[in-house]
């Protein structure tokens, strides 16, 4: 992946050659003009990368398949947790979270959203870039012969994952990996993708990891961790219980209040 400095330099060279004006001179190029040329150059470079034949990947080991699979479990688990707490929570549960910590849950939700965008883009990056190999789905797909049926299956799943990548990549480039001044100044919303887009991505990734493990380690591997949803439920239940406890503790019944205090501050 090219740095913003490299894109900026390429955009300046292309724009100055086309128009004869200095890219940094506001008389020739206003900020919106500079942003336009950056996008033109970025699109051209991305297209060139996509057209360039991928360097044959080094065969992956069983240990690498295991490590990659465990990473997929991790990012899938974060997604499941996010959905239960921020999308699928009831209005009462959301009111409860806001009453206990007015900004905490909103801030954590925003942080995890940015993490998901970066995580999905990272594992769908090219298998090789800048002379380095990347731990991505393409790397594992390329470990099989291009004429093999397994490769065709994995590549098809990879193409399904790319559909989400195309939608969220601008957010990764301009707000996740970098902080694009023009985007921030305009308050642009980038990376919009529906929940259906995300579920299609997860469905393809699940099948991808399962097939790679079947072919490499001789057994399937599921990226859904059963305990994650339960953890979210337990947290929300604990928040509800803490509220009930506060009501009893601060209620008018002195005996109940004393019992609550004995529970949290046992006499020893």
C-alpha positions as CSV (number, residue, x, y, z in Angstrom):
1,X,0.0,0.0,0.0
2,X,1.4,3.4,-1.0
3,X,1.7,6.2,1.5
4,X,-0.2,9.4,1.2
5,X,3.1,11.2,0.6
6,X,3.8,9.0,-2.4
7,X,0.3,9.6,-3.7
8,X,0.6,13.3,-3.2
9,X,3.9,13.4,-5.1
10,X,2.5,11.4,-8.0
11,X,-0.6,13.7,-8.1
12,X,1.6,16.8,-8.2
13,X,3.7,15.4,-11.0
14,X,0.7,14.4,-13.1
15,X,-1.2,17.7,-12.5
16,X,1.7,19.9,-13.2
17,X,2.5,18.0,-16.4
18,X,-1.2,18.4,-17.5
19,X,-1.7,22.0,-16.6
20,X,1.8,23.5,-16.3
21,X,1.1,25.1,-12.9
22,X,2.7,24.4,-9.5
23,X,0.6,21.9,-7.5
24,X,1.2,23.8,-4.3
25,X,0.2,27.2,-5.8
26,X,-3.4,28.0,-4.9
27,X,-3.7,30.2,-8.0
28,X,-3.4,27.0,-10.1
29,X,-4.8,24.3,-7.7
30,X,-7.3,24.9,-5.0
31,X,-7.7,22.3,-2.3
32,X,-10.6,20.6,-4.1
33,X,-8.5,20.5,-7.3
34,X,-5.6,18.9,-5.4
35,X,-8.0,16.3,-3.9
36,X,-9.3,15.5,-7.4
37,X,-5.9,14.8,-8.7
38,X,-5.0,12.7,-5.7
39,X,-8.1,10.5,-6.4
40,X,-7.2,10.3,-10.1
41,X,-3.7,9.1,-9.3
42,X,-4.8,6.8,-6.5
43,X,-7.4,5.1,-8.8
44,X,-4.8,4.7,-11.6
45,X,-2.3,3.2,-9.2
46,X,-4.8,0.8,-7.7
47,X,-5.9,-0.3,-11.2
48,X,-2.3,-0.9,-12.1
49,X,-1.8,-3.0,-8.9
50,X,-4.9,-5.0,-9.7
51,X,-3.8,-5.7,-13.3
52,X,-0.3,-6.7,-12.3
53,X,0.0,-10.5,-11.9
54,X,0.4,-11.5,-8.3
55,X,3.8,-12.9,-7.3
56,X,3.5,-16.6,-6.5
57,X,3.1,-17.0,-2.8
58,X,5.3,-19.0,-0.6
59,X,3.5,-22.3,0.4
60,X,1.7,-21.8,3.7
61,X,2.3,-24.1,6.7
62,X,-0.3,-25.7,8.9
63,X,0.8,-23.4,11.7
64,X,0.1,-20.3,9.5
65,X,-3.3,-21.6,8.6
66,X,-4.0,-22.1,12.3
67,X,-2.8,-18.5,13.1
68,X,-4.8,-17.0,10.3
69,X,-7.9,-18.9,11.3
70,X,-7.6,-17.8,14.9
71,X,-7.3,-14.2,13.8
72,X,-10.6,-14.6,11.8
73,X,-12.2,-16.0,15.0
74,X,-11.0,-12.8,16.8
75,X,-12.4,-10.3,14.3
76,X,-15.6,-12.2,13.9
77,X,-16.0,-12.3,17.7
78,X,-15.6,-8.5,17.9
79,X,-18.3,-8.2,15.2
80,X,-20.8,-10.5,17.0
81,X,-20.2,-8.6,20.3
82,X,-20.8,-5.2,18.5
83,X,-24.0,-6.4,16.9
84,X,-25.5,-7.6,20.1
85,X,-24.6,-4.5,22.1
86,X,-25.0,-1.7,19.6
87,X,-27.4,-3.0,16.8
88,X,-29.5,-5.6,18.5
89,X,-29.9,-4.1,21.9
90,X,-33.4,-3.0,23.0
91,X,-34.2,0.6,23.7
92,X,-34.3,-0.1,27.4
93,X,-30.8,-1.6,27.2
94,X,-29.5,1.4,25.3
95,X,-31.1,3.7,27.8
96,X,-29.5,1.7,30.6
97,X,-26.0,1.9,29.0
98,X,-26.4,5.6,28.5
99,X,-27.5,6.2,32.1
100,X,-24.6,4.3,33.5
101,X,-21.8,5.7,31.3
102,X,-23.2,8.5,29.0
103,X,-20.3,8.5,26.5
104,X,-18.4,5.3,27.2
105,X,-20.5,2.9,25.1
106,X,-20.8,5.4,22.2
107,X,-17.0,5.9,22.1
108,X,-16.3,2.2,22.3
109,X,-18.8,1.5,19.5
110,X,-17.1,4.1,17.3
111,X,-13.7,2.7,18.0
112,X,-14.7,-0.9,17.2
113,X,-16.4,0.3,14.0
114,X,-13.1,1.8,12.8
115,X,-11.3,-1.4,13.8
116,X,-13.7,-3.5,11.8
117,X,-13.2,-1.5,8.6
118,X,-9.4,-1.8,9.0
119,X,-9.6,-5.5,9.8
120,X,-11.8,-6.3,6.8
121,X,-9.6,-4.4,4.5
122,X,-6.4,-5.8,5.9
123,X,-7.2,-9.4,5.4
124,X,-8.4,-8.7,1.8
125,X,-5.2,-6.8,0.8
126,X,-3.0,-8.1,-2.0
127,X,-0.9,-11.1,-1.1
128,X,2.3,-9.2,-1.9
129,X,3.1,-5.5,-1.8
130,X,6.3,-3.5,-1.7
131,X,8.3,-6.7,-1.8
132,X,6.6,-8.1,1.3
133,X,4.1,-10.9,1.7
134,X,0.8,-10.1,3.5
135,X,-1.1,-12.5,5.7
136,X,-4.3,-12.2,3.6
137,X,-7.0,-14.4,2.1
138,X,-5.2,-14.0,-1.3
139,X,-2.0,-15.5,0.2
140,X,-3.8,-18.6,1.3
141,X,-5.8,-18.9,-1.9
142,X,-2.5,-18.6,-3.9
143,X,-0.9,-21.5,-2.0
144,X,-3.0,-23.8,-4.2
145,X,-2.3,-24.4,-7.9
146,X,-4.2,-21.9,-10.0
147,X,-5.8,-24.8,-12.0
148,X,-6.9,-26.7,-8.9
149,X,-10.6,-26.9,-7.9
150,X,-9.7,-25.7,-4.4
151,X,-8.2,-22.5,-5.8
152,X,-11.2,-21.8,-7.8
153,X,-13.4,-22.2,-4.8
154,X,-11.2,-20.0,-2.6
155,X,-10.9,-17.4,-5.3
156,X,-14.6,-17.2,-5.8
157,X,-15.0,-16.6,-2.0
158,X,-12.3,-14.0,-2.2
159,X,-14.2,-12.2,-5.0
160,X,-17.3,-12.1,-2.8
161,X,-15.3,-10.5,0.1
162,X,-13.9,-7.9,-2.3
163,X,-17.4,-6.5,-2.8
164,X,-17.4,-5.2,0.8
165,X,-13.8,-4.1,0.5
166,X,-14.6,-1.8,-2.4
167,X,-17.3,-0.1,-0.4
168,X,-15.2,0.5,2.8
169,X,-11.8,1.0,1.3
170,X,-12.1,4.8,1.0
171,X,-12.8,5.0,4.7
172,X,-9.8,2.8,5.4
173,X,-7.5,5.0,3.2
174,X,-8.7,8.4,4.3
175,X,-9.9,8.0,7.9
176,X,-8.5,4.7,9.2
177,X,-4.9,4.4,7.9
178,X,-4.6,8.2,7.4
179,X,-6.4,11.3,8.4
180,X,-7.3,13.1,5.1
181,X,-7.6,16.8,5.8
182,X,-10.1,17.5,3.0
183,X,-12.4,14.7,4.0
184,X,-12.3,15.7,7.6
185,X,-12.9,19.4,6.8
186,X,-15.9,18.5,4.7
187,X,-17.3,16.1,7.3
188,X,-17.6,13.4,4.6
189,X,-19.1,10.0,5.6
190,X,-17.1,7.2,3.9
191,X,-17.2,3.5,3.9
192,X,-21.0,3.0,4.0
193,X,-22.0,-0.6,3.7
194,X,-25.2,-2.3,4.7
195,X,-25.4,-5.1,7.3
196,X,-26.3,-7.4,4.4
197,X,-22.9,-6.5,2.8
198,X,-21.2,-7.4,6.0
199,X,-23.0,-10.6,6.4
200,X,-22.1,-11.6,2.9
201,X,-18.4,-10.9,3.8
202,X,-18.6,-13.0,6.9
203,X,-20.4,-15.8,5.1
204,X,-17.6,-16.0,2.5
205,X,-14.9,-15.7,5.1
206,X,-16.4,-18.6,7.1
207,X,-16.4,-20.9,4.0
208,X,-12.9,-19.7,3.1
209,X,-11.4,-20.6,6.5
210,X,-13.3,-23.9,6.6
211,X,-12.1,-25.0,3.1
212,X,-8.5,-24.0,3.7
213,X,-8.4,-26.0,7.0
214,X,-10.0,-29.0,5.4
215,X,-7.5,-29.0,2.6
216,X,-4.4,-28.2,4.7
217,X,-5.1,-29.7,8.1
218,X,-7.7,-32.3,7.2
219,X,-10.5,-31.0,9.3
220,X,-12.9,-28.0,9.2
221,X,-12.6,-24.9,11.3
222,X,-15.4,-22.6,12.4
223,X,-14.8,-18.9,13.1
224,X,-17.9,-18.4,15.2
225,X,-16.9,-18.5,18.9
226,X,-19.9,-19.7,20.9
227,X,-19.2,-17.8,24.1
228,X,-19.0,-14.3,22.6
229,X,-22.8,-13.7,22.4
230,X,-23.1,-15.0,25.9
231,X,-20.5,-12.6,27.1
232,X,-22.5,-9.7,25.7
233,X,-25.7,-11.0,27.3
234,X,-24.0,-11.4,30.7
235,X,-22.7,-7.8,30.5
236,X,-26.1,-6.4,29.7
237,X,-27.6,-8.5,32.5
238,X,-25.0,-7.3,35.0
239,X,-25.8,-3.7,34.1
240,X,-29.5,-4.3,34.7
241,X,-28.8,-6.1,38.0
242,X,-26.6,-3.2,39.2
243,X,-29.4,-0.8,38.5
244,X,-31.8,-2.9,40.5
245,X,-29.3,-3.1,43.3
246,X,-29.0,0.7,43.4
247,X,-32.8,1.0,43.7
248,X,-32.9,-1.3,46.6
249,X,-29.8,0.3,48.3
250,X,-31.3,3.8,48.0
251,X,-34.9,2.7,48.7
252,X,-37.1,3.6,51.7
253,X,-36.8,0.1,53.3
254,X,-33.9,0.4,55.8
255,X,-33.7,-3.3,56.3
256,X,-33.3,-4.0,52.6
257,X,-30.7,-1.2,52.3
258,X,-28.7,-2.7,55.3
259,X,-28.9,-6.1,53.6
260,X,-27.5,-4.7,50.4
261,X,-24.6,-3.1,52.3
262,X,-23.9,-6.3,54.1
263,X,-23.7,-8.0,50.7
264,X,-21.1,-5.7,49.3
265,X,-19.3,-4.8,52.6
266,X,-19.5,-8.0,54.6
267,X,-18.6,-7.7,58.2
268,X,-15.4,-9.5,58.9
